[in-house]
């Protein structure tokens, strides 16, 4: 009996440590966001635990650990504490903390732009439809202690939730951030990295998480036994290794150790070790954490490249590291520990199936839940609310300093410094506002001059000084983004290459001024012909290009080409004399559905080749590029 109570005490203490992870996530996430959103992030961490704890008790625990229905889901019931043994109550409390952890990981990824009401809906579905069912697949047991979930019986191993908890949350976070999109100003022409308001608090959060992981992994034994010291040691080593590898990889990549990389490297190491912390020796534990740190930083860089805005790095630190940690069991765990497989290769296949099945289910359920409810539920705040900050727009929570910051932020974003900020007397913010207004008064004229100069520089860098169309460099930049969107959305894109027929004759006989005048009129006629969404640029002397997205058929492009030829092939009244010119057009179509890689330069070359076939013939017509013939 003493052993029973000792085990109960151990698991309950570990449950309290896991609960401490909520505080760790709250610190981590509030440190990574701007001050205008810190209240919103903190209260989301509090509310999602309230929701997940309630729903896990009412529904989730039964779905996860109730009598199995073909290894897919447990029974639809709630746990009656008054009719349950103290051992099972202890187990329930421990698993409830896991459910809370899984729910709160999503919060940081979608921070600073997701509506509070939308986040509550995400938490509900996470707590009912996703986490309990994935947990049932891997962890459900019967009264004899035998695994009953289909993945568990298949031989899938995940001791403390690298996949079941962390990757599940990571997949859900990925689905959410893809749908709601990045924060304003994060990407795009003026995009930039958005620094957190308090990285020291974020570091404190990591330490709290580290302590929580001791309970997370150590308590998964469900008993105080010989495995606990090994588990705690591996947890410590993996977290340290993840931080070290992320630090040096960041140092190598940027010439400096970036704080956010080190933080997430530690988290990644702790996540990765969960799956096999009871099976690895110290070298394997260190190796798993070390690799996790590098993979985490690489994943962070990859998401940035794909314009996916994960504020705290939840996807790299939890999804990617969780997948790696789960697969590493097949590489480092003793073969004798495999319940079904006879060798490492076979176990790797089993682990891969588990990772893929849980990832596929988690991502798609969350993706289709959000997409399905978008018509009725607003998951993203308005642009104005996002700029003001979710503390105010979602909760009405503000301070004199935050009010001042909001006003200054609005001025900075709008570029309108003509109005003074409000002054609240006898406060620190009031003194700052007074000084700021005096600076505004002196700085206003100079800032207007600089803004004018910047506008002029931007125009010179990106627009043709003669026709005011975008220039070749800017056209290529826009085309590259259009190709990416077309490939991502599996649509079609067309590039039309226009070369004027007879322009050289006009330029040679009437002079360069007449040639320039003619080019201006051609540009005006071209703009009158295309849609506002189409991109029209001058890429050479008498060469122009047009990019058309969301092309339905080649027939539409043929009609557009005929329309352009009719509009441009005409008599032009110039100051020197009248001039007649024509235009030859080559058309290259890119089909994003094929997934083929394409560059702006290659697409322009294809359209140029197609145009050349017309130029060397009758002229004044158009031709499509044929990939088979290469013309």
C-alpha positions in Angstrom: 0.0 0.0 0.0 2.9 2.4 0.8 4.1 1.8 -2.8 0.7 2.7 -4.2 0.6 6.0 -2.3 4.2 6.8 -3.2 3.3 6.3 -6.9 0.2 8.4 -6.5 2.2 11.1 -4.8 4.8 11.0 -7.6 2.3 11.2 -10.4 0.4 14.1 -8.7 3.6 16.0 -8.2 4.5 15.5 -11.8 1.0 16.7 -12.7 1.6 19.9 -10.9 4.9 20.3 -12.8 3.1 19.8 -16.1 0.5 22.4 -15.0 3.5 24.7 -14.4 4.1 24.5 -18.2 1.1 26.7 -18.7 2.9 29.4 -16.8 6.0 28.6 -19.0 4.0 29.0 -22.2 2.4 32.2 -20.9 5.8 33.7 -20.2 7.3 32.4 -23.5 4.5 33.7 -25.7 4.1 37.0 -24.0 7.8 37.6 -24.3 7.7 36.9 -28.0 4.8 39.2 -28.9 4.5 43.0 -28.8 3.3 44.7 -25.6 0.0 45.6 -27.3 -0.9 41.9 -27.5 0.6 40.5 -24.3 -2.7 40.5 -22.3 -4.5 38.7 -25.1 -1.8 36.0 -25.3 -1.7 35.5 -21.5 -5.4 35.2 -21.1 -5.6 32.7 -24.0 -3.2 30.5 -22.1 -5.5 30.7 -19.1 -8.7 30.2 -20.9 -7.6 27.3 -23.1 -6.6 25.4 -20.0 -10.0 26.0 -18.5 -11.7 24.8 -21.6 -9.5 21.8 -22.2 -9.7 20.7 -18.6 -13.5 20.9 -18.7 -13.9 19.2 -22.0 -11.4 16.5 -21.3 -13.3 15.6 -18.1 -16.7 15.6 -19.8 -15.8 14.0 -23.2 -12.0 13.7 -23.9 -11.0 11.2 -21.2 -13.7 8.7 -22.3 -12.8 9.1 -26.0 -9.1 8.7 -25.2 -9.1 5.9 -22.6 -12.6 4.5 -22.7 -13.4 1.0 -24.1 -12.0 1.0 -27.6 -14.2 0.9 -30.7 -12.0 -1.0 -33.2 -8.9 0.7 -31.9 -10.1 4.1 -33.3 -11.9 5.9 -30.5 -13.0 5.3 -27.0 -16.5 5.5 -25.5 -18.4 8.8 -25.4 -18.6 9.3 -21.7 -17.3 11.4 -18.8 -15.2 10.3 -15.9 -17.2 10.0 -12.6 -14.6 10.9 -10.0 -16.8 9.7 -7.1 -17.0 6.2 -8.6 -13.4 5.9 -9.6 -10.3 4.5 -7.8 -7.7 6.9 -6.5 -5.2 5.4 -8.9 -7.4 6.2 -11.9 -8.2 9.6 -10.6 -4.5 10.3 -10.4 -4.0 9.0 -13.9 -6.9 11.2 -15.1 -5.4 14.3 -13.5 -2.0 13.6 -15.1 -3.6 13.1 -18.5 -5.7 16.3 -18.1 -2.5 18.3 -17.8 -1.3 16.7 -21.0 -4.5 17.8 -22.7 -4.0 21.3 -21.5 -0.5 21.4 -22.8 -1.6 20.2 -26.3 -4.2 22.9 -26.4 -2.1 25.8 -25.4 0.8 25.2 -27.9 -1.4 26.5 -30.7 -1.9 29.9 -28.9 1.6 31.2 -29.6 1.7 30.3 -33.3 -1.5 32.3 -34.1 -0.7 35.2 -31.7 -1.3 38.8 -32.6 -4.0 38.3 -35.2 -6.5 35.6 -34.3 -9.8 36.6 -32.7 -10.3 35.4 -29.2 -13.6 33.8 -30.1 -12.0 32.0 -33.0 -9.3 30.7 -30.7 -11.9 29.3 -28.3 -13.4 27.3 -31.1 -10.0 25.9 -32.1 -9.4 24.9 -28.5 -12.8 23.2 -28.3 -12.2 21.0 -31.4 -8.6 20.4 -30.3 -9.8 19.2 -26.9 -12.6 17.0 -28.2 -12.0 15.8 -31.8 -8.2 15.8 -32.2 -6.1 15.2 -29.2 -8.2 12.5 -27.4 -8.6 10.5 -30.6 -4.9 10.6 -31.5 -4.1 9.7 -27.9 -6.5 6.8 -28.1 -4.7 5.4 -31.2 -1.3 5.3 -29.4 -2.0 5.1 -25.6 -5.4 3.5 -25.0 -5.3 0.4 -22.7 -7.7 -2.1 -21.3 -8.1 -3.2 -17.7 -5.2 -5.6 -18.1 -2.9 -2.9 -19.3 -2.8 -4.1 -22.9 -2.8 -1.5 -25.7 -6.1 -1.3 -27.5 -5.5 1.6 -29.9 -4.7 0.6 -33.5 -1.3 2.3 -33.5 -0.4 0.9 -30.1 -1.2 -2.6 -31.2 0.7 -1.9 -34.4 3.8 -1.4 -32.4 4.0 2.4 -32.4 6.0 3.8 -29.5 5.7 7.3 -28.0 6.4 7.2 -24.3 5.6 10.8 -23.3 4.0 12.4 -26.3 6.6 13.7 -28.8 3.9 13.0 -31.4 0.7 12.4 -29.5 1.0 15.8 -27.7 3.5 18.0 -29.3 3.3 17.1 -33.0 -0.5 17.0 -32.8 -0.5 20.5 -31.5 2.1 21.5 -34.1 0.0 20.1 -37.0 -3.0 22.0 -35.7 -1.0 25.2 -35.4 0.3 24.8 -38.9 -3.2 24.4 -40.3 -4.3 27.5 -38.4 -1.4 29.8 -39.4 -1.7 28.8 -43.1 -5.4 29.7 -43.1 -5.3 33.0 -41.1 -2.1 34.2 -42.8 0.8 36.2 -41.5 0.7 39.3 -39.3 0.5 42.7 -41.0 4.0 43.9 -41.9 5.7 40.5 -41.4 6.1 39.7 -45.1 5.6 41.5 -48.4 7.4 44.5 -49.9 8.0 46.2 -46.6 8.0 43.0 -44.5 10.4 42.7 -41.6 11.0 40.5 -38.5 8.8 41.5 -35.6 10.7 41.5 -32.3 9.1 40.4 -29.1 8.5 42.9 -26.3 10.4 41.0 -23.6 12.8 38.2 -24.5 14.1 37.9 -20.9 10.5 36.8 -19.9 10.6 34.4 -22.8 13.8 32.9 -21.4 12.1 32.6 -18.0 9.3 30.8 -19.8 11.8 28.2 -21.2 13.1 27.5 -17.8 9.6 26.9 -16.5 8.9 24.6 -19.4 12.1 22.8 -18.7 11.0 22.1 -15.1 7.6 21.1 -16.4 9.1 18.6 -18.8 10.7 16.8 -15.8 7.1 16.1 -14.7 5.9 15.6 -18.3 8.4 12.8 -18.9 9.1 11.6 -15.4 5.5 11.2 -14.5 4.8 9.1 -17.7 6.2 6.1 -15.8 3.1 6.4 -13.6 5.3 5.2 -10.8 8.4 6.2 -8.9 10.8 3.5 -10.1 14.3 2.9 -11.5 13.5 4.6 -14.9 12.7 8.0 -13.4 16.4 9.1 -12.9 17.3 8.0 -16.4 14.3 9.9 -17.8 15.1 13.1 -15.9 18.8 12.8 -17.0 17.8 12.4 -20.7 15.3 15.2 -20.5 18.0 17.5 -19.1 20.6 16.5 -21.6 18.3 16.7 -24.6 17.2 20.2 -23.7 20.8 21.4 -23.2 21.9 19.8 -26.4 19.1 21.4 -28.4 20.0 24.8 -27.0 23.7 24.3 -27.8 23.1 23.1 -31.4 20.6 25.8 -32.2 23.0 28.4 -30.8 25.9 27.3 -32.9 23.8 26.8 -36.0 22.4 30.3 -35.6 25.9 31.6 -35.0 27.0 30.0 -38.3 24.0 31.2 -40.2 23.8 34.8 -39.0 27.2 35.5 -37.4 25.5 35.8 -34.0 23.5 33.5 -31.7 19.9 34.7 -32.0 17.9 34.5 -28.8 14.7 33.1 -30.5 16.7 30.3 -32.0 18.3 29.3 -28.7 15.0 29.4 -26.9 13.3 27.2 -29.5 16.3 24.9 -29.7 15.9 24.1 -26.0 12.2 23.5 -26.4 12.8 21.3 -29.5 15.3 19.2 -27.6 12.8 18.7 -24.7 10.0 17.8 -27.1 12.1 15.4 -29.1 13.3 13.4 -26.1 9.7 12.8 -24.9 9.2 9.8 -27.2 12.1 7.7 -26.0 13.4 9.3 -22.8 12.8 6.0 -21.0 14.8 3.9 -23.5 17.9 6.0 -24.5 21.3 6.1 -22.9 22.9 9.5 -22.2 24.7 9.7 -25.6 21.5 8.9 -27.5 19.6 11.4 -25.4 22.1 14.1 -26.2 22.2 13.2 -29.9 18.4 13.4 -30.2 18.3 16.8 -28.6 21.3 18.1 -30.6 19.7 17.1 -33.9 16.3 18.5 -32.8 17.9 22.0 -32.2 19.4 22.1 -35.7 16.2 20.9 -37.3 14.2 23.4 -35.4 16.2 26.4 -36.6 16.2 25.0 -40.2 12.4 24.7 -40.0 12.1 28.3 -38.7 14.0 29.5 -41.7 12.0 27.4 -44.0 8.7 28.7 -42.7 10.0 32.3 -43.2 10.9 31.4 -46.8 7.4 30.1 -47.4 5.9 33.2 -45.8 4.3 31.3 -43.0 4.2 33.3 -39.8 4.6 31.2 -36.7 5.1 33.8 -33.9 6.8 31.6 -31.3 8.1 28.8 -33.5 5.5 26.2 -32.4 5.7 24.3 -35.7 9.5 23.9 -35.7 9.8 23.3 -31.9 6.9 20.9 -31.5 5.9 19.5 -34.8 9.3 19.0 -36.5 11.1 18.1 -33.2 8.3 15.8 -32.2 8.4 13.9 -35.5 12.2 13.6 -35.2 12.0 12.4 -31.6 9.4 9.8 -32.5 11.4 8.4 -35.4 14.6 8.4 -33.4 13.2 5.5 -31.3 13.9 3.2 -34.2 17.5 4.5 -34.4 18.6 4.6 -30.8 16.3 2.5 -28.6 17.3 -1.1 -27.8 15.8 -3.5 -30.3 14.6 -5.6 -27.4 12.3 -2.7 -26.4 10.3 -3.0 -29.6 6.9 -4.6 -28.9 6.2 -5.8 -32.4 9.2 -5.1 -34.7 12.1 -7.5 -35.0 14.6 -4.9 -36.2 15.3 -1.2 -36.5 14.2 -0.8 -40.1 10.8 -2.4 -39.4 10.3 -0.2 -36.3 11.2 2.9 -38.3 8.4 2.0 -40.7 6.0 1.6 -37.8 7.0 4.9 -36.3 6.7 6.6 -39.7 3.2 5.2 -40.1 2.2 6.6 -36.7 3.7 10.0 -37.4 2.0 10.2 -40.8 -1.4 8.9 -39.6 -1.6 11.3 -36.6 -0.2 14.2 -38.7 -2.7 13.6 -41.5 -5.6 13.4 -39.1 -4.6 16.3 -36.9 -3.8 18.7 -39.8 -6.8 17.9 -41.9 -9.4 18.0 -39.1 -8.2 21.4 -37.9 -7.8 22.7 -41.5 -11.3 21.7 -42.5 -12.9 22.9 -39.2 -11.5 26.4 -39.7 -12.2 26.5 -43.4 -15.7 25.1 -42.8 -16.6 27.7 -40.2 -15.0 30.7 -41.9 -18.3 31.7 -43.4 -19.9 32.1 -40.0 -17.0 32.7 -37.7 -14.3 35.4 -38.0 -11.0 33.8 -37.1 -8.9 36.8 -37.8 -9.2 40.3 -36.4 -9.6 43.3 -38.7 -6.5 45.2 -39.9 -7.4 48.2 -37.7 -7.8 45.9 -34.6 -4.5 44.2 -35.4 -2.7 47.6 -35.6 -4.3 48.8 -32.4 -3.5 45.6 -30.6 -5.6 42.7 -29.3 -5.3 43.9 -25.7 -7.6 46.8 -26.6 -9.6 45.4 -29.5 -10.4 42.0 -28.0 -10.4 42.8 -24.2 -10.6 46.5 -23.8 -7.5 46.3 -21.7 -5.2 49.3 -21.9 -2.8 51.6 -19.9 -1.7 55.1 -20.4 1.6 53.9 -21.8 -0.2 51.5 -24.1 -2.5 54.2 -25.3 0.5 56.3 -26.1 2.2 53.5 -27.9 -0.9 52.8 -29.9 -1.1 56.4 -31.0 2.5 56.5 -31.9 2.2 53.2 -33.7 -0.8 54.5 -35.7 1.3 57.5 -36.7 4.2 55.4 -37.7 2.1 53.1 -39.8 0.0 55.8 -41.5 2.9 58.2 -42.0 0.7 61.1 -40.8 2.7 63.0 -38.1 0.6 66.1 -38.4 -1.4 65.5 -35.2 -0.1 65.5 -31.7 -0.6 62.6 -29.4 -2.8 62.9 -26.4 -1.2 63.8 -23.1 -2.4 62.3 -19.8 -1.1 64.7 -17.1 0.9 63.5 -14.1 1.9 60.2 -15.6 5.1 58.8 -17.0 3.4 58.3 -20.3 2.3 62.0 -20.2 5.9 63.2 -19.8 6.9 61.0 -22.7 4.0 62.3 -24.8 5.0 65.9 -24.1 8.5 65.3 -25.2 7.3 63.3 -28.2 5.1 66.2 -29.3 7.9 68.7 -29.1 10.0 66.4 -31.3 7.2 66.1 -33.7 7.0 69.8 -34.1 10.6 70.1 -35.0 10.7 66.9 -37.1 7.6 67.4 -39.2 9.2 69.4 -42.0 12.2 67.2 -42.2 10.2 64.0 -42.2 8.0 65.4 -45.0 11.1 66.1 -47.1 12.5 62.7 -46.5 9.2 61.0 -47.4 9.2 62.9 -50.6 12.7 61.8 -51.4 12.0 58.2 -50.5 8.9 58.2 -52.8 11.0 59.6 -55.6 13.8 57.0 -55.0 11.3 54.2 -54.9 9.8 55.4 -58.2 13.2 55.6 -59.8 14.2 52.2 -58.7 11.0 50.4 -59.7 9.4 52.4 -62.5 10.4 53.3 -66.0 11.0 57.0 -66.1 9.6 57.4 -69.6 6.4 55.4 -69.6 5.8 55.2 -65.8 5.3 51.5 -66.2 7.2 49.1 -63.8 10.7 48.4 -65.0 12.3 45.1 -65.8 13.7 44.4 -62.2 10.4 45.2 -60.5 8.5 43.2 -63.1 10.7 40.2 -62.5 10.1 40.5 -58.7 6.3 40.7 -59.2 6.3 37.8 -61.6 8.3 35.6 -59.2 5.6 36.2 -56.5 2.8 35.6 -59.1 4.5 32.3 -60.0 4.6 31.3 -56.4 0.9 32.1 -55.8 0.0 30.2 -59.0 1.9 27.1 -57.9 0.5 27.2 -54.4 -3.1 27.7 -55.6 -2.7 25.3 -58.5 -3.9 27.9 -61.0 -2.6 29.0 -64.4 -0.6 32.1 -65.2 0.2 33.7 -68.6 3.1 36.0 -69.6 2.6 38.0 -72.8 5.8 39.3 -74.5 5.1 42.3 -76.8 7.6 43.6 -79.4 6.6 46.6 -81.5 6.7 46.2 -85.3 8.1 49.2 -87.1 9.3 51.1 -84.1 12.9 51.2 -85.3 11.8 52.9 -88.5 9.9 55.6 -86.6 12.9 56.1 -84.2 15.4 56.3 -87.1 13.4 58.6 -89.4 11.6 60.9 -86.9 14.1 60.9 -84.1 14.4 59.7 -80.6 11.9 62.2 -79.2 9.3 60.9 -81.5 10.2 57.4 -80.5 9.8 58.2 -76.8 6.5 59.9 -77.5 5.3 56.8 -79.3 6.4 54.5 -76.4 4.4 56.6 -74.0 1.2 56.3 -76.1 1.7 52.6 -76.5 2.0 52.2 -72.7 -1.2 54.2 -72.3 -3.1 52.1 -74.8 -1.8 48.9 -73.2 -3.0 49.9 -69.8 -6.4 50.7 -71.3 -6.6 47.1 -72.6 -5.7 45.0 -69.6 -7.4 44.4 -66.2 -6.4 46.3 -63.1 -5.1 43.0 -61.6 -2.8 42.4 -64.6 0.8 43.6 -64.5 2.2 45.6 -67.4 5.9 46.5 -67.6 8.5 47.8 -69.9 11.4 45.3 -70.1 13.4 46.7 -73.0 13.6 49.5 -75.6 10.4 48.6 -77.5 9.6 45.4 -75.5 6.8 45.1 -73.0 5.5 42.2 -70.8 2.2 41.5 -69.3 1.5 39.0 -66.5 -2.0 37.6 -66.2 -2.9 35.5 -63.2 -5.9 33.0 -62.7 -6.0 32.2 -66.4 -9.0 30.0 -67.3 -8.1 29.0 -70.8 -5.7 29.7 -73.7 -8.7 31.0 -75.6 -9.0 33.9 -73.1 -5.3 34.7 -73.7 -5.8 34.6 -77.4 -8.7 37.0 -77.1 -6.6 39.3 -75.0 -3.7 39.2 -77.5 -6.1 40.1 -80.4 -7.5 42.9 -78.3 -4.0 44.3 -77.6 -2.9 43.9 -81.2 -6.0 45.8 -82.4 -5.5 48.5 -79.8 -1.7 49.1 -80.4 -1.5 48.4 -84.2 -2.7 51.9 -85.3 -1.7 55.3 -86.5 -0.2 57.5 -83.9 -0.3 61.3 -84.0 3.1 62.5 -83.0 4.5 66.0 -82.8 6.9 65.3 -85.7 4.4 63.4 -87.9 2.0 60.5 -88.0 3.4 57.0 -87.6 2.1 53.5 -88.1 3.3 50.5 -86.0 2.2 47.0 -85.2 2.9 44.5 -82.4 3.9 40.9 -82.3 3.1 38.9 -79.2 4.5 35.7 -77.7 2.5 33.9 -75.0 3.9 31.5 -72.4 1.4 29.8 -70.0 2.5 28.3 -66.7 0.3 25.7 -65.1 0.8 25.7 -61.3 -1.1 22.4 -60.9 1.9 20.5 -62.4 4.1 21.7 -59.5 6.9 22.5 -62.0 9.5 24.9 -60.8 9.6 28.1 -62.9 11.6 31.3 -62.7 10.6 34.7 -64.2 13.6 34.6 -66.5 12.6 31.2 -67.9 9.0 32.3 -68.4 10.1 35.5 -70.2 12.5 33.5 -72.4 9.6 31.1 -73.4 7.3 34.0 -74.3 10.2 35.7 -76.2 10.8 32.5 -78.3 7.1 32.3 -79.1 7.1 36.0 -80.2 10.2 35.4 -82.3 8.3 32.8 -84.4 5.8 35.6 -85.3 8.5 38.2 -85.7 10.3 36.2 -88.4 7.1 35.6 -90.2 4.1 37.7 -91.0 4.3 39.8 -87.8 1.4 41.6 -86.3 0.0 38.4 -84.7 0.5 36.2 -81.7 1.8 32.7 -80.9 1.8 30.4 -77.8 5.0 28.8 -76.6 5.0 25.0 -77.1 7.1 23.0 -74.7 7.3 20.1 -77.1 8.9 22.1 -79.9 10.6 24.6 -77.6 9.2 27.5 -79.5 
